[in-house]
Amino acid sequence: MKQDSVKTILLFRHGMTEMNERKAYCGSIDVPLSASGIADLIEKKSLFSYPDIKGFKVVHSGMKRTLQTIKILYPNACAGAVSNSSFKEIDFGVFEGLTYEELKHRPDYKEWISGDNEVNICPGGESGNMMKNRVLSAFSEIAEDSLSYAVFTHGGPIACIMEYFFPEENKNRWQWQCGFGEGYALYRQEGNGKFLHETIGF
């Protein structure tokens, strides 16, 4: 972490869930961390020096998996953590909780997955652009604040933020995906409106 930064935003992806393990679509379903997800976070905490978030405002998406991640990685930060549902994962609508194998023969799924997923809306859910717009709006609010933030969110929102703020790296959302319990540190030097970034994790 840069010691001379005046503005820092830490983006953490939650730990693994049973639905992640099954490679099921999991956005709006409020599932807890799996046993292996909890063990993985505990192991990472023992192996990796996570950033000090003393003095940071802690924000989470309101989902169980983000709250549990805070409790494991930063137990002392739980009391003051606030919820912001704009940092939730994309809502996969009727596809929530199901895997590709379970969905691949459904006409509504084939129509959605064969088109532009940034534009196509999941039946009963969101499009990629809808998720991106709400996430970037929420991020802009905290970026304009004078405080530093630790945001516990999801893979999709983190990737949206990174793709938007670092287009010169020519990475798409999938290439910005980080591991469970990992993420990015964004910092902005005094007098410079542009964020720089470092990786949180391995």
C-alpha positions, 0 to 999 in steps of 0.5 A: 500500500502506498503510504503517501496516498490521500485517498484509498479504496479497497475492493474485496471479493467475498469468500467462496460459497457452495454455489460458487463451488458448483459453478451455479449462477449466484447473484441475488440469492443470499447464500452464506460462505461454504465450509471450504470457503471459510477455511480458505479465508482463514488460510489466506489470512494466515499467509497474506498480510491484508491491508490495515483498514483502521480509519477506513469506512467499511461498506458491504453489499448486504449479502451474508457472504460479504458480511461473513468475509468481514468477520473473518478477515477484519472482525473488529470492523464488523460493528461499524460496517454499513450496507449498500445494496448497489454493490450487490452482484448482478441479479441472474433472475430465473437462472439463480442457483442453476448451473450451465448443465441445468440450463443449457437446453432452456430456450430463455437461457439459450437466448440470453447466453447467445446474445450480448450479455451486457445488453440482454436482461436475465429474465426476472433479473438484470443485464450486465449494463444495469449492474455496471451502472448502479455499481459505478454510481455507488463507487463514484459517491465514495470516490468523491468522499474525503474518507478512505473505504474498504468495500466488501463486494462481489466479483462482477462489481469489482471487475466492472470498476476495474475495467472502467477506471483502467481502460488502458490495460485493455482487460475485459471484465473476465480478465479483471476477476480476482480470487475469493478473499482477494481484490484490489487497492485503488489509491489517488495521489493528492492533486491527481484525479486518476486512481492507481491500483495494486493487487490484494492477495496472491 
